[in-house]
Amino acid sequence: MHDKELIRNQPEYFKAALARRGMVVDVAGLQALDAEDRGMKTQVQALQAKANEIAKQIPVAKKEGKDIAPLLAEGKALKEQIAALESGEGGALDAALAAIPNLLAADVPEGADEASNQELRTVGEKPTLSFVPKEHFDLGEALGMMDFERAAKMSGARFVVLRGQLARLERALAMFMLDIHTGEFGYTEHQLPYMVKSPALFGTGQLPKFAEDMFKTTGDHYLISTSEIALTNLVREEILDEAVLPMRMTAWTPCFRSEAGSAGRDTRGMIRQHQFSKVELVSVTAPGQSEAEHERMLSCAEEVLKRLGLHYRVMLLCAGDTGFSARKTYDIEVWLPGQDAYREISSCSNCGDFQARRMKARFRAAGAKETQFVHTLNGSGLAVGRTLVAVLENYQQPDGSINVPEVLVPYMGGVTVIRK
């Protein structure tokens, strides 16, 4: 959600800021809705003052033996008018603002799509393989531990069954990530609901714009597409003490996505599935902390890849490729020899106060009377399935076996090589 003061006092800035995303915004229309909303507020205040005055007259009239029925009727009519005005108060403006994405940070590069993303650095070296590398699904199926066919029989396309040592490898990766983030980087681990109601999704920006990307139950719940939703909503409608900031939280959960716009993309393998698992990082900070926290979060996600010995690059997303709720996003892209390409394995975003305004999440500085909106950040630390893919493709051997990265051997019960 956006600060309405920007629309009132800096309309040209607001318009130009969204033009960077390729959006044409009817600022005059928003201002008209704002004026209408403020007019309603003025009416409500006037009617409430009148209702208060009548409420004071009733006991006096009663004491004097007068008929209070007219006063009661007038008071009731005023309450009904107030309720009718309040039900529409801010509704049209809030609905319009809810569909408008976050304003971008000044250092986000211009550009319409991913072709304009900026490579900031590469880390590590691409593996030198003496044979033609295979893709992860060929490796997994040959090992007899990755089964798309049986998954499709029970669930349809974009699902997988992992078994044996590949199932354990996925669990090992998640445990390894959680141990680093909680034991070394100060994130607090959470177990969370996998289903949330629509206000939670509105708060983090999935609704109303991205409803088609979510799986909805027959009731009033949605399956989470990321644990960012549940973690960030832990501060919903809260007023936090500044002393508890920054709050750093993590969780390993399944994630569910309809992949509505991905027909024909990554139809084979584990890159783009309806169900996958992810270790998520979420931070809640004071405004002055969020930029430094963004860099810190990125470094935490990078450290996982460094210890796994995986080559990757860090990208700064351009204006046209930055997500709805983010003001600035870094993507980490890992190298996949089987695909001969980099693929996203983590996105780390600073959302500023955008989500906090939607969730009404605030903090109070020590000694201050007024509250301020917190800043929220989220990042993958990492996508577990895609990390499994990266390990398979980077650590494959000519005979189709997979060397286990040294840091994962303790989590694999001492297994150093995965063989058929």
C-alpha positions in Angstrom: 0.0 0.0 0.0 1.1 3.5 -0.6 1.4 6.7 1.5 -1.6 8.8 0.5 0.4 11.9 1.3 2.5 11.2 -1.9 -0.6 11.3 -4.0 -1.8 14.5 -2.4 1.5 16.4 -2.2 3.8 14.8 -4.8 1.6 13.5 -7.6 4.2 14.0 -10.3 6.8 12.1 -8.3 4.3 9.3 -7.7 3.4 9.1 -11.4 7.1 9.2 -12.6 8.1 6.6 -10.0 5.5 4.1 -11.4 6.4 5.0 -15.0 9.8 3.3 -14.3 7.8 0.1 -14.0 6.1 0.8 -17.3 2.8 1.8 -15.5 0.6 4.7 -16.5 -1.2 5.8 -13.4 -4.3 8.1 -13.3 -3.1 10.2 -10.5 -5.8 12.8 -11.0 -8.4 9.9 -10.6 -6.6 8.8 -7.4 -6.7 12.4 -6.1 -10.4 12.6 -6.8 -11.0 9.4 -4.8 -8.9 10.8 -2.0 -10.9 14.1 -2.0 -14.1 12.1 -1.9 -12.8 10.0 1.0 -11.7 13.0 3.0 -15.1 14.6 2.3 -16.8 11.5 3.8 -14.5 11.7 6.9 -15.6 15.3 7.4 -19.2 14.3 7.1 -18.8 11.5 9.6 -17.1 13.8 12.1 -19.9 16.3 11.8 -22.6 13.6 12.2 -20.7 12.1 15.1 -20.6 15.5 16.9 -24.3 15.9 16.4 -25.0 12.3 17.7 -22.8 13.1 20.7 -24.9 16.2 21.4 -28.1 14.3 21.2 -26.7 11.6 23.5 -26.1 14.4 26.1 -29.7 15.8 25.6 -31.4 12.5 26.3 -30.7 12.1 30.1 -31.5 15.8 30.5 -34.9 15.5 28.7 -35.6 12.3 30.7 -35.0 14.1 34.0 -37.3 16.9 32.9 -40.0 14.4 32.0 -40.0 15.2 28.3 -40.7 12.7 25.6 -37.3 11.3 24.5 -38.6 9.3 21.6 -37.8 11.9 19.0 -34.3 12.2 20.3 -33.8 8.4 20.3 -35.1 8.3 16.7 -32.8 11.0 15.6 -29.9 9.4 17.3 -30.6 6.1 15.6 -30.9 7.8 12.2 -27.6 9.5 12.7 -25.9 6.2 13.7 -27.2 4.6 10.5 -25.9 7.5 8.4 -22.5 7.3 10.1 -22.4 3.5 9.5 -23.3 3.9 5.8 -20.6 6.5 5.3 -18.0 4.5 7.2 -18.7 1.4 5.2 -17.7 3.2 2.0 -15.0 5.3 3.6 -11.7 4.8 1.8 -13.0 1.8 -0.1 -12.6 2.9 -3.7 -9.2 4.6 -3.1 -7.8 1.6 -1.1 -9.0 -0.8 -3.8 -7.2 1.3 -6.5 -4.0 1.6 -4.4 -4.0 -2.2 -3.6 -3.4 -3.0 -7.3 -0.4 -0.6 -7.6 3.1 -2.0 -7.0 5.8 -0.7 -4.7 7.9 2.3 -5.7 11.4 1.3 -6.7 14.6 2.3 -5.0 16.6 4.9 -6.7 19.5 2.6 -7.6 17.3 0.0 -9.4 18.4 0.0 -13.0 16.1 0.9 -15.8 14.8 -1.8 -18.1 11.7 -3.6 -19.3 12.6 -7.2 -18.5 15.3 -9.6 -17.3 17.5 -8.7 -20.3 18.3 -5.4 -18.4 19.2 -7.0 -15.1 22.7 -6.2 -14.0 25.3 -8.8 -13.1 27.0 -7.6 -9.9 29.5 -10.5 -9.4 30.2 -14.1 -10.0 31.5 -16.4 -7.2 33.5 -19.6 -7.6 34.3 -21.5 -10.8 32.3 -23.6 -13.2 33.1 -27.3 -12.7 35.4 -28.7 -15.3 33.8 -31.9 -16.6 35.5 -34.4 -18.9 32.1 -35.7 -20.3 28.9 -34.3 -21.5 26.9 -33.4 -18.4 23.3 -34.7 -18.0 20.4 -32.7 -16.6 19.1 -33.5 -13.1 16.0 -35.4 -14.3 18.1 -37.8 -16.4 20.4 -38.4 -13.5 17.7 -38.8 -10.9 15.6 -41.2 -13.1 18.7 -43.3 -13.9 19.5 -43.6 -10.2 15.9 -44.9 -9.7 15.4 -42.2 -7.1 13.4 -39.5 -9.0 10.0 -40.5 -10.3 7.9 -38.1 -12.3 5.7 -40.9 -13.9 4.2 -42.2 -10.7 3.8 -38.6 -9.3 1.8 -37.8 -12.5 -0.4 -40.8 -12.0 -1.6 -39.5 -8.6 -1.2 -35.7 -9.0 -0.7 -34.7 -12.6 2.1 -32.8 -14.2 4.7 -30.7 -12.2 5.1 -33.1 -9.3 7.8 -35.5 -8.3 8.5 -38.4 -6.0 11.9 -38.6 -4.5 13.0 -41.8 -2.8 16.0 -43.2 -1.0 19.1 -41.2 -0.9 17.7 -38.4 -3.0 14.9 -37.9 -0.5 17.5 -37.9 2.2 19.6 -35.4 0.2 16.7 -32.9 0.0 16.2 -33.2 3.8 20.0 -32.9 4.4 20.1 -29.7 2.4 17.2 -28.2 4.3 18.8 -29.1 7.7 22.1 -27.7 6.6 20.5 -24.4 5.6 18.5 -24.1 8.8 21.6 -24.9 10.9 23.6 -22.1 9.3 20.8 -19.5 9.4 19.8 -20.3 13.0 23.2 -21.2 14.5 25.4 -18.6 12.8 23.2 -15.8 11.4 20.7 -15.3 14.2 17.5 -16.2 12.5 14.8 -17.8 14.7 13.3 -21.0 13.3 9.5 -21.3 13.1 7.0 -23.9 12.3 4.1 -22.3 10.5 0.6 -22.9 9.2 0.6 -24.0 5.5 -2.8 -22.4 4.9 -3.7 -18.8 5.5 -6.7 -16.6 4.9 -7.0 -13.8 2.3 -6.1 -10.9 4.7 -2.6 -12.4 5.2 -2.1 -12.7 1.4 -3.3 -9.1 1.0 -0.7 -8.0 3.6 2.2 -9.4 1.7 0.9 -8.5 -1.7 -0.2 -11.8 -3.3 -3.8 -10.6 -3.3 -5.7 -9.2 -5.1 -3.3 -9.1 -8.1 -1.9 -12.7 -8.1 -4.9 -14.7 -7.0 -4.5 -17.0 -10.1 -1.1 -18.1 -8.8 -2.5 -19.4 -5.6 -4.2 -22.7 -4.7 -7.5 -22.0 -2.9 -9.3 -24.5 -0.7 -13.0 -25.0 -0.8 -13.2 -22.9 2.3 -11.6 -19.6 3.1 -8.0 -20.7 3.0 -5.2 -20.6 0.5 -2.1 -22.8 0.5 1.1 -20.7 1.0 3.2 -20.1 -2.1 6.1 -19.1 0.2 6.6 -19.0 4.0 7.3 -15.3 3.6 3.5 -14.9 3.8 3.2 -16.5 7.3 6.5 -15.2 8.7 5.8 -11.6 7.7 2.2 -11.7 9.0 3.5 -12.6 12.4 3.8 -8.8 13.0 0.5 -8.0 11.4 -1.4 -5.2 13.3 1.4 -5.1 15.9 3.2 -2.2 17.5 6.7 -3.4 18.2 9.3 -1.9 20.5 12.3 -0.6 18.6 14.5 -2.7 20.9 13.3 -6.0 19.3 14.4 -4.8 15.8 15.7 -6.2 13.6 13.6 -9.4 13.9 15.1 -12.2 11.9 13.0 -15.3 11.2 13.3 -18.5 9.1 11.2 -21.5 8.3 11.4 -24.6 6.1 8.0 -25.3 4.5 6.4 -26.7 1.4 5.3 -24.1 -1.0 2.4 -24.4 -3.5 2.1 -22.5 -6.7 -0.3 -22.9 -9.6 2.4 -21.7 -12.1 -0.5 -20.2 -14.1 1.7 -18.2 -16.5 4.3 -20.9 -17.1 2.7 -23.1 -19.7 5.4 -24.8 -21.8 8.2 -23.6 -19.5 10.4 -26.1 -17.6 7.8 -28.9 -18.2 10.4 -31.5 -17.4 12.2 -31.8 -14.1 12.1 -30.1 -10.7 12.7 -26.4 -11.7 9.1 -25.3 -11.8 6.7 -27.4 -9.8 3.3 -27.0 -8.1 4.8 -28.2 -4.8 8.4 -27.6 -3.6 10.2 -26.8 -0.4 12.1 -23.7 0.6 14.0 -22.3 3.5 12.8 -18.7 3.8 14.4 -15.7 5.5 12.4 -12.8 6.7 13.6 -9.7 8.5 11.5 -6.9 10.1 13.5 -3.7 10.7 13.3 0.0 11.4 13.5 2.1 8.3 17.1 3.1 8.8 18.2 -0.5 9.1 16.6 -2.1 6.0 19.3 -1.3 3.3 22.1 -2.8 5.5 19.8 -5.7 6.4 19.2 -6.4 2.7 22.9 -6.8 2.0 23.2 -9.0 5.1 20.4 -11.2 4.0 22.0 -11.6 0.6 25.3 -12.6 2.1 23.5 -15.2 4.3 21.9 -16.8 1.3 25.2 -16.7 -0.6 27.1 -18.4 2.2 25.0 -21.6 1.7 26.2 -21.8 -2.0 29.8 -21.0 -1.0 29.9 -23.9 1.5 28.3 -26.3 -1.1 31.0 -25.3 -3.6 28.5 -24.2 -6.2 29.3 -21.5 -8.8 26.8 -18.7 -8.9 26.3 -15.1 -9.9 24.4 -12.2 -8.2 22.0 -10.1 -10.3 20.4 -6.7 -9.5 16.9 -6.8 -11.0 15.9 -4.0 -13.3 12.7 -1.9 -12.9 10.6 -4.1 -15.2 11.7 -7.4 -13.6 11.3 -6.4 -9.9 8.3 -8.0 -8.1 5.1 -6.3 -7.1 5.9 -5.8 -3.4 9.7 -5.2 -3.7 11.5 -1.9 -3.9 14.8 -3.6 -4.7 15.7 -7.3 -5.4 18.8 -9.3 -5.8 18.6 -12.6 -7.5 21.2 -15.4 -7.0 21.5 -17.6 -10.0 23.3 -20.9 -9.7 25.2 -22.6 -12.6 23.7 -25.8 -13.9 26.1 -27.7 -16.2 23.3 -30.0 -17.5 21.4 -27.0 -18.8 24.5 -25.0 -19.6 22.8 -22.0 -17.9 22.4 -20.0 -14.8 19.0 -20.5 -13.0 17.5 -18.5 -10.1 18.0 -20.2 -6.7 17.2 -17.2 -4.4 15.5 -13.8 -4.5 16.3 -11.4 -1.7 13.9 -8.3 -1.6 13.6 -5.2 0.4 9.9 -4.2 0.5 10.4 -1.0 2.5 7.2 -0.1 4.3 4.9 -1.3 1.5 3.8 -4.6 3.2 3.8 -2.9 6.6 1.2 -0.4 5.4 -1.0 -3.2 4.1 -0.6 -5.2 7.4 -0.7 -2.1 9.7 2.6 -3.2 11.3 4.4 -0.5 13.2 7.1 0.1 15.8 7.7 2.8 18.4 11.1 4.3 19.0 12.3 4.6 22.6 10.8 7.7 24.2 8.6 8.5 21.2 4.8 8.9 21.3 4.3 8.4 17.6 4.6 5.1 15.8 6.3 4.4 12.4 5.8 1.6 9.9 8.4 -1.1 10.0 10.3 -2.3 6.9 10.1 -5.9 5.8 12.5 -8.0 3.8 12.4 -11.6 2.5 14.7 -14.0 0.7 15.2 -17.6 -0.1 17.9 -19.2 1.9 17.6 -21.3 -0.4 15.0 -23.0 -2.6 15.7 -26.6 -1.5 14.6 -28.4 -4.6 16.6 -26.2 -6.9 19.6 -26.6 -4.7 19.2 -30.4 -5.0 19.1 -29.9 -8.8 22.3 -27.9 -8.6 24.1 -30.5 -6.5 23.1 -33.3 -8.9 24.3 -31.5 -12.0 27.5 -30.0 -10.5 28.6 -33.1 -8.6 27.7 -35.8 -11.2 30.3 -38.4 -12.3 30.7 -40.1 -15.7 29.0 -43.2 -14.4 25.9 -41.2 -13.3 26.7 -41.4 -9.6 26.7 -38.2 -7.5 29.4 -37.1 -5.1 28.0 -35.7 -1.9 29.4 -32.2 -1.0 31.6 -32.5 2.0 29.5 -30.3 4.2 26.5 -32.6 3.7 28.2 -35.9 4.5 27.3 -35.7 8.2 23.6 -35.1 7.3 23.7 -38.1 5.0 24.9 -40.5 7.7 28.4 -40.6 6.2 27.3 -41.4 2.6 29.9 -39.8 0.3 28.6 -41.0 -3.1 25.0 -41.6 -4.2 24.8 -44.6 -6.6 22.0 -46.6 -8.1 
